[in-house]
């Protein structure tokens, strides 16, 4: 077996990048040669975490089959979110906390999926089960992902397991969880210098729902209006993406990390289905979603149900 490549989803967030790093280290400690790579550049939030713990960003790959025959997936399983040539390599393992969809393999594999707030929470448990010591820098990165995915434990995706893992990792890393966590989250909310294209690709995923192809992007901010003031440009770009990428609907979820609410910007066909999924009225393509912060738990499930009727 050639060196295994470990990576998270396209447009990687903090969990995708750091879980690749953590799982690659875990595999190497178990005698499997592995390298963490990425399917995109780190966000400002992720870059803050990497810099805080003196870790270089994983190199970015466009394809995998040209350099390995075996890969491991973290923080995703759906083919459309993975490397472009995923069908040309063997998937050795998956460690994930999302729904399972559009996934199949020719051979048996290691698959671990748990309904927790963060992939790194699962990896923390795996380290403990094998009695593998977690280095302080990797502990800090794992903690960063848990803070990011749970919005400092405010998200409905957060579980007691996430909180316990975060507390243990903070102790290993030797940092104040609340102080560091808020600083890291704020580092990812500087959106004024982002182009429209960057706003729509910072954290975007595609989801088949019924017979529709739905694109959902999400950005975090401390002021929703800072993003919505660029609505005309965003709508134009989203319409163009719908045409070129054949999305039926493009949604941008703008989440206020302080108030734990979101605004939804929706572009495309079947917007009546989108509105009914959340029980809202779209006014000029926009609706407020009080208490909604999690794409995985509060956005994808109601949309999937609505588009499957």
N, C-alpha and C positions, 0 to 999 in steps of 0.2 A: 504494500500500500504506500502510495506517495504521501508527502506531507499533507495533512488534512487542513483545509481552510475553514475557519469558523467565522460566520458573519450574521448580522441581523438584517432587518428589512431595508428596502430602498428608502431614501430620504431619512437616514437614521436619526433617531432621537438619542437621549442619554442612555436609556436602557439598552438600545440596540448596540451601541458602541461598547459600552462597558461590560455588558454580558458576554460579548464576544471575547473581550480581554480576559474576563474572569473564567470563562469556560475553557478557553485555550490553555490557560495556566493549569486549570484542573486536569485537563487531558494530558498535558505534559508531565504532571506529577504522577499520573497513572501509567506512564510509559508510552503514551501515544504522541507522536510528533505532530504538533498542531500550531497554526499561526492565526492570530486574529486579524481579519481584514474588514473592510467596510464597503458598502455599496453607495457611498456618498460622503461628502465632507461633513465634519461635525458642526453642529450649530454653535452659537455663541455660548449657550448654557453648557453644552458638552465641553467646549473648549475651555471654559472656566474651570470645570471639574478636572479635566486632564492637566491643566496648568497647575492647579492647586496640589495635585498629587504627583507632579513631575513625571508625567507619562506622555510619551509621544502618541499622536493619533495614529491609528492603524492605517496602513496604505489602502488606497481605494482601488478596487478592481471593477472592471466592466463585465468580464466573463471569468469562469472558473475552470472550465474543461481544458483550456490551453495550458494549465499548470498543475492540475491535480485530477485524480479520479474520484476523490472522496471529500465530502463536505459535511459540516455540522451546522444546523440552523438554530439560531437563538432569537427569541422575541418575535417569531413569526413562523408560519407554516404554509400560508397560501402562496401558490406558485406565482401569481401576478405581482406579489410584493417582494419576490426573491430575485436572485441573480438571473439574468436573461437566459442563460443556457442550463438552467437547473435540471432539465430533463436529460442532459448529457453527462451528468455525474451521479454517483451513488450517494444518497443521503445516509450517513452513518448514524446520526442522532438529531433529535429535536428537543430543545428545552424552551418551553413557551407558556404564556398565560392568556392566550387569546382563544377565540373560537377555532375549531378545526374545519377547514373548508378547502376544496380543490386540492387535496393532498393525497397522493398515493405513491407507493414505491414498489419496485420489483422484488426487493429482498426485505427480510425482517430487519428491524432497526431498534435502537434505544429511543423511546419516546416518553418524555415526561412533561405533562401539562397539568397545571394546578390552577384553580380559580382564586389566585391571589393578585395583589396589586402590581407586582413587578416580577420580571423574570429573575432578577438577582436575588429575590427572596427564596426562590426555588434553588438557585445555585448555592446560596448560603447553607441551606439544609443539606445539599449534596456534599459540600465540603465537610460538614460535621459528620455525616454518615460514614464517610471514608477516613475520618480523623486526619484530614489534611489541613495544615496550618494556613491561614489566610494572611498574606503579607499586608502590612499597614497601608501601602499605597493602593493595592487592589481592594482592600476593605473600604477605603475612602471612596473609590470609584463605585463600588457596589452600593454603598450608602447613598451616593449622589443619585443613582438611578431610582432607588426607592423613594427618595424625596421628590424627584421629578415626576415619577409616574403617579404618586399619590397626592401631589401638590401639598407637600409637607403635612400629609396625613388627613387632609380635608376632603379628598375625593371619596365617593361612595365605593370605589374599587378597593380602598384600603381595608386590610384585614388585621386582626390581632397578630397574625404571623408576620406581616410586613413591619409592624411596630416593634415586635420583639427582635426581628432580624436587624432592623435599623439601629436599635439601641446597642446591640452587641457589636455591630460593625463600627459604630461611632466610638465605642470604647477601644477597639483594636486600632482605629485610625487616630485616636487621640484628639478628637475635635468636638466642639459644641454643636450638637445636631441642629438646634433651632437657629442659632446665629449663622452658621455656615449655610444651612438650607435656604434661608431667606435671601442671603447674598447671592447664592447660585441661581435661584429662581429669578431674581431681579435682573441678573446678567443676561437672561434669555428674553427679556421683555423690551429691549431696545430695538424698536422696529422702524424708527424714523428714517434710518439710513438704508433700509431694505427696499429693493426694487419691487414692483408688483409681481414679477415672476418669482422672486425669492419668497415673498409672503405666501404665494400659492404652492410652493414646493418645500418649504422648511420642514413641514411634518404632514405629508399628504399620502393617502393610501387609496387604492381602488378596491371596490367591493361589488361582486355580482350579487344582485338582489332580485329574485325572481328572474325575469328575462331582461332586466335592466342593468346597466353598468353605471355604478355610482362612485363618484370621486369625492372624498372627504378630506379637506385640509383643516388644520387647526393651528392657531397661534395663541400664545399667552401674552397678556399685556396687563398693565395697571390702569389703563384708560381705553375702553372700547372705542370711544370716539376718535382716538388717534388713528385707528385703522379705518373706521367707517367714513372718515372724511375723504378717503380715497375711493369711495364706493364706485363712482363712474368708471374709473380705470380698472378696478377689480372686476366689475361686471363684464366689461369689454374683453378683458383677458380670459375670463372664465368661459365666455361664449366662444372665443377662439379655440380654447382647449377642448370644449365639447365637440366642435366641428372636426378638429384634426385628430383627436384621440378617441373619438366616437364614445364620449360619455353621454349618457342620457341626462344626468343631473350632476352638477358640480356644487358642492356645499363648502362654505368656509365658516368654521366655528371659531369665533373670537372670544376667548375666555379671559375674564378678569380674575387674576389669581388672588386678589385681595378680597373681593366681594363674593367669590365663588359662584358667579353667574356667567352666562355666555350670550352673545348675539349671534344669530344665524343669518348668513347671506346665501341665498339660494338662486341658482341660475340653471335654466334648462327646461325640459319638458316635464310634465306630470308634477308640477309644483303643488297641485292640490293634494297629491298623495303625501308629499313632504309635510305640508301644513297639517294634514290629518294625523300624521304619525306623532306629532308633538302637541296636537290640540291647540294650535295657534293660527293666527291670521298673518299672512305675509303682506306687509305693506311696503310697496316698492322694493320687493325682493328681500326684505329684512323682517326678522321676528326676534323678540327677546325670549330667552330660555332661562328662566329663574332657577337657580340651583343646579344647572347642568354644567358639568366640568369634564366629564369622562366620555370620550368618543367611544371607547370600548363598551361601556356599560349603559350609557344614557343616550347615545346617538345611534350607533349601529343596530342594536336590537329592535327599537321601535320602527326604524326605517325598514329593516329586513322584513318584519311582520307586515308592515303596510304594503310593501311592494310585492309580497307573496300572496296577497289576497286575490 
